[in-house]
Amino acid sequence: MNSNPPPSPPWQMSSPPPPPPYPVAPPVLTPLKHSGLGITSLILSAIIAGGLFILIIVAGILETSTPGGIDEDSVSAMIIGLFVIMGGGMELIALILGLIGLFQKERKKLFAILGTIFSSLTILGIAGLIMAGLATQ
């Protein structure tokens, strides 16, 4: 004779695991925000680059419209030079803001990259114009 007890019915085989003591929510992934410093860098760089472009056009018009060229000691030449130097300084600030924006954690880097590139190119353009101006003297 077999001494094993008869098998249990299927509905009594095993009980389901108990529910967790608290509801488990899936982790919420929040989208990354854009870097505020990167946005500032891009906007500042674009405005300054546009202003410098207009300033160079004005300087070219003054050079061609003045007989013998613009006098280097004139007030208009000094103001143009001052604005070019101020634009270079502001572009340096935009470059620094873009670089800081690149190193911010948990932020999107697109505008910081664009601001850094545009301000770097503008600074190189200003330096190139200054070198070209010094080379022609």
HUHU-V258849 format. One record per pair of residues at least 6 apart in sequence whose C-alpha atoms are under 8 Angstrom apart, sorted by sequence separation. I is the first residue (numbers start at 1). J is the second residue. If there is no record, write none. Layout:
I | J
I | J
//
This chain:
63 | 69
71 | 77
72 | 78
62 | 69
63 | 70
70 | 77
102 | 109
62 | 70
101 | 109
102 | 112
101 | 112
102 | 113
98 | 111
99 | 112
98 | 112
99 | 113
97 | 112
98 | 113
98 | 115
99 | 116
59 | 77
98 | 116
97 | 116
95 | 115
96 | 116
59 | 80
94 | 115
95 | 116
94 | 116
95 | 119
55 | 80
94 | 119
95 | 120
92 | 119
91 | 119
55 | 84
91 | 120
52 | 83
91 | 122
92 | 123
52 | 84
91 | 123
88 | 122
52 | 87
88 | 123
49 | 87
88 | 126
48 | 87
48 | 90
84 | 126
48 | 91
45 | 90
44 | 90
45 | 91
44 | 91
45 | 94
44 | 94
41 | 93
42 | 94
41 | 94
40 | 94
41 | 95
41 | 97
42 | 98
40 | 97
41 | 98
40 | 98
38 | 97
37 | 97
38 | 98
37 | 98
38 | 100
37 | 100
38 | 101
37 | 101
38 | 102
36 | 101
35 | 101
35 | 104
42 | 111
41 | 111
42 | 112
45 | 115
49 | 119
38 | 109
41 | 112
35 | 107
38 | 110
39 | 111
42 | 114
43 | 115
46 | 118
33 | 106
34 | 107
35 | 108
38 | 111
39 | 112
42 | 115
45 | 118
46 | 119
49 | 122
32 | 106
33 | 107
34 | 108
35 | 109
38 | 112
41 | 115
42 | 116
45 | 119
32 | 107
33 | 108
34 | 109
37 | 112
38 | 113
40 | 115
41 | 116
32 | 108
34 | 110
35 | 111
38 | 114
39 | 115
42 | 118
34 | 111
35 | 112
38 | 115
42 | 119
45 | 122
41 | 119
//
